Amino acid sequence: MRKAGPVVIANQAILHINLPDVESRVITPRLLSLSLATCLWLAAPTHAQDPWLLEARSIPFDDTSPGQLIAYQPLPKASRNWQICVLYPHLKDAYWLSVNYGMVTESRRLGVSFDLYEAGGYPNLTRQIDQLRTCGSDDFDAVILGAVSYEGLTPTVIEVAAKKPVIAAVNDIDDTGITAKASVPWYEMGAAAGRVIATAHPKGSPPVRVAWFPGPEGAGWVTFVEAGFMAAMADSSAQIVATRHGDTGLEEQVLLVEDVLDQVPDLDYLIGSGPMAEAAVPILRARGLTGQVQVVSTYLSHAVYRGILRDRILAAPTDFAVRQGELSIEMTVRALEGQLTTPHAGPVIQTVTPDTIAAIGTTGSLAPASFTPVFSFRP
């Protein structure tokens, strides 16, 4: 385990500060605040925008490479009103709404424009390929791609990347043709959820029964979430007695949760995507199972946050979706202006529980409740 790591001040000198094990992602809000405060003091930034505390991969596009905490200094303004084409898998749940909010706020701050196209769900690879080809037109200077598939878009990415930068956002994707990536290791998101169970039920303790809802089969992020979750669960006494894949629309997840509860007796945990956790709360209440069957989400959404606040959901890691949206826009502008110094970075994952929720809060993770999707933005 690495017990000390470098804090890199973007575009400035490398500074070394003793940190606890960064690779474990078990970083307290107090440590994050102290680390950021130290970075701010040492960096003495000249821009109005404060640095962002991020984790960069030591080998770009390799999520298995060691992470380095960096104080990332965003650009103060774009040199011109760049036209950006943005692609999402869908806008069915509030997670991507939060990414959208981050993109709007950063586009406004930098003074750039975007048009957004969403594929309508992870099964719609052909639709997103067509949308990516549209992004390749002369109407756009660059592309931000939230991919529905890890490898299915690669030939089209190569085609478009020959003409303009393609920046991957949030979801993992084959790095062929990609200029930069704003994301966190989804393996660690799954592992964070699994560690909640391993901590409560270590190996050798009485067994517990788990139903697992990883998400849509074949989606790039699901493969890594599942791998991380299974690795962490190996240190627990949990038995996975049911697995259900499905698109992350709420209606689909309601059907999957109902099916598992009908078919599998004596469950202790439902663990899976944000929409699954959201669907599970009222279903468990209606069946009189609240408190008897616990819920853990693999990522944070508005409904999951409320569930944790009300002790209806046990825990969820946050990858700070708003900040990822901001970072993807900022990286895109840097790529267009020849100032890209950090090609792969993302926020530091934290696990939200009833004990940590007040300290972590919603900033950087969730869009305001009043926010509605923005498909076309002009500053």
N, C-alpha and C positions, 0 to 999 in steps of 0.2 A: 504494500500500500504506500502511496506517495504522501508524505506528511508535510511537505513544504512545496510551494509552487510559485512561479513568477506571476506577478501582476504586471501586465504590459500596458503602458500608457500609449494609446494609439498615436502614431506619428511622433512619439517622443522617446525618451530613454526607457530601457527596461529596468524595472525596479523589483527587488526581491523582498517579499514579506512572508513571514511564517504564517501558514494557514493550516487548518485541520484538513483532513483527507478530502480533497475536492472531488476525487473520483467517486466517492460514495454518495455525493449529492446531499448529504445530511448537513445542511448549513442553516444555522438558526437565523431568524430575522435580525437579531442583535448583531451577529457576525457580519451579515450582509450590510447593515447600516454602518458598522465600524469600518469595514473594508472600503465601502464607497466613500465614506468621509475621509479616510486616509488617502485614497486615490485623488479625490478632489483637492485636498490640501497640497499633495505632492505635485499634481499636474498643473495647478494654478492656471486653469483654462482662460483664454482671452475671449472666447465666444459666449454669447448670452445663454446658449443652450448647454445645460449641465451634461457631463459625460454619463453614458449609460453603463452600468455594471453588467458585463456579458461574459460568456464563456466561449472562447474561440478554440477550435480544434487545432492541435499542433500539426497535424497533417490534414490540409483542407479536403473536405468531402469524405473523410474517413471518421465515422462516428465512434469507432473503437479506439482511436488515438487519444492520448491524454488531453484533457482540457486545460486551458490557461485562463484564469480570470483576467479580464482586461477592463480598463476604463476607456470606453469607446467614445471618442469625441465626434458627434454628428456634425455634418457640414452646416454652416450658418444659413446658406441660401443656395439654390441652384443658379447656374449661370444663365439659364434660359428656361422657358416653359416647355420642358420635355413632354412628349405625348407617350404615355405608357399604356400598354395593353395588359390587363390583369385577368387571369383565369382561376376560378375556384372549382372544386369538385361539386359544391352545392351551397345553398344557403338555407338548408332545412333546419339547422339548429343554431343556437346562439353562439357557439364556438366561432364559426366563420363570420358571424355578425361582429364579433369582437375584433377579429383580424381586419375586417372591413373598416371598422372605426379607427383602428390604428393607421391604416393606409390613408384615410381621409384627413386625419389630424396632421400626419407628416407631409402629405401632399400640399396641404394648406400652408404649413410652416415653410416648406422649401419653395413653393410657388411652381408646382408642376401639375399636370393633368393626367387623368386616367379614365379608361373605359373598361368596365368589368363584364365578363361573360361567365356564367356558371353552367356546369355540365348537367345539373339536375340529379346527380347521384353517382356513386362509384361504379355502377354497371355501365355507365355511358361513355366508354372509352372512345368510340367512333365519333361521338359528338364533340368531345374535347379535342380530338385530333383535328377536326374541321375548324374548331375555334382557334386552335393554335396556328393553323394555316392563315386564318384571317389576321391574326396578330402579326404575321410575317409581311403584311402589305406595307406600302410606303406611308400609310397613315400613322404608323407608330414607330417610335425610336427604340423601344425596348419592350421586353415581355417579362412579367412576373407570373410564374407558373405554380399553382397549387395543384399537384397532379393527382389524377384518379388511379394511376397505375405506376409501379416502380419502373418497368421496362417498356411498357406498351407505347409510350410516346417518343422513345429514343430516336427513331428515324426522322420523325418530324422535328424534334428538337434540333438535330444536326442540321437539317435543312434551314430552319429559321435562324439558328445561331451563326450560320455563314454570313448573315446580313446584319445582325444586331445582337446585343446582349440578351441572354435568357437567364433570369435569376429564379432559382427554386425557392419557394416559400412554404414553410411548415411541414408539408408531407415529404417523406424521403423519396428519392428518385435516383436512377442511374445517373452518374455525373457526366456522362459523355455529352459534350456540347454546352454544359452549364458554366456560366461565368462566375456565379456566386450563389451562396445558399444561406438563407436566414431560417434557422431551424434549431431544434434541440434533438438529442438522441432519443428517438422513440423507444428504443430498448430500455433506457433509464426510466421513462414514464411507466412502462409495464413493470419494471423492477421495483419502482417506488410503491406501486399498488400492492405488489406481492410482499414487500417488506412489512406492510401494515399487518398482514396475516402472520408472517413468520415471527414478528415481534410478539404478537398476542398469543400465538400457538406454536412455540418452538418445537423442533423435532424431538420426539419422545414424550410430549404432552398428549392428553386425550385427543383423538382425531376429531376434526370438524369436516363437514360436507359443504362443498363449494360448487355453485353453478357459474360457468365462465362464458361471458358474452364478448368476444374479442373485437367484433366489428365485421365489416364486409370482407368476405373471403377474396384474396387476391389484391386487395389494396396494399400499397407499399408500407404504410405506417403500421398496419395490423400485424404483418409478419414480424416486425421488430418489437412491437408491444408484447406480442405473445411470447416471443423468445425471452425477453426480459422478465416477464411475469413468471414463466415457468422456472427460470433460473433461481429467482428469489423464493419461489414456493418450495423448492427442493430443501430449503432449510426449515420447513414448517411441518406440522403434523396434518396438514390439510389434505383432503382427498377430493380431486375434481371429478364429480360424479355426473356432470352434464356439461356439454359445450354447444352453444348455438351461435352460428355466424349469421350476419344479416346487415343490411344497409342501416345507416345511422339516422334514418327518419324515425320520428317518435312513434308513428303508427306501427311500423314494422317491429320496433322494439317492444311495444305493448304486447303484440302477438307472441313474440318469443318468450317474454317473461311469463305470460299466462300459460303458455305451453309447458314450460319447465315446472311451474308450480303445480300444474295438473298432473304431470307425468312422474315427477321425482319427489319422493317423500322425505321428510326430515332434513330439509336443507338448513344450513347455518348461515351461509353467505350467498349473495348475488353480487358478482364482480364483473365490471365491464365498462363500456363506453358511457359518456355523459348522458345521452338520450336513454340508455338502458336504466341508469340510476334514476333519472327523472321519471321514467315510466313506472319503476318499481315502487316508489314511495306511495302513491295513491292505491296501487294494487294491493300492496301489503296491508295498508290501513283497512281497505275494504274486506280483506280476508281475515282480519284480526291477528295478523302476523307481525305487526310493528314491534320491534324490540326482540322478537324471537328470531327473525331472519334479518341479518345485518346487510347493509349495502355499501360497497366501495366502488368508486368511479376511477377510471384510468386517466381522466382529465377533468378540468374544471369548466363549468358553464354557469350561467346565472341560476338555473334551477338547482344544480348541484351545490352551489354556494349557499342558497337558501336552505337546502336540505341539511347541510352541515351545521348551519347556524341554529337550526331547530332540532338538532340531534336526531334527524331522520336518516342521514347519510354519515357513515363513519369517517371517511377520508377521501381525498382526491389530490393527486399531484397537480400543480399548475405549471404550465410552460409559458405563461404570460403571453397570451394570444395577441393582445393589443400591441405589446412591444414588438412581437414578431412582425406584425403588420407594418409598424413604423420602420423597423429595421430593413424590411424588404424594399420599401420605397427609397430609403436613404442609400442602401447599397446599389440600387439601380442607378440613381443619380451619380454616385461615385464612379460606377462602371462607364457611364456615358461621358463623364468629364475627365477620365483618366486618373482618378484619385482613389481607386480601390486598393486599399492596403490590407484589409482583412476579408478574404473571400468566403469565410465560413465561420459563423458565430450565431449564438442565440442566448436567450436569458438563462439564468441559473434556476434549475428546477427546484421547487419547494413543495412540501406536502402540507396541504391544508387539512386541519382537524379541528374539532371544537376547542382544543387548547391553543392552537396557533392562528386561528382565523382572524382574531382581532389584530394581531401584529402584522399579518401578511396583507389583509384587506383586499380591495378589489383593484387598486391602481395597477395598471399594466396588464391586468388579466381580463377584465370584463368591461364591455362598453356600457355607457349609461343606459338605464332602463328605457329612456325616451328615444334612444337612437334607432333609426330605421335604415335599411340597406341603401347604400348610395352606389348606383351603377355607372354614373357618369359624373366626374368631378372636374370643375374648372376653377382655378383660383381667382 
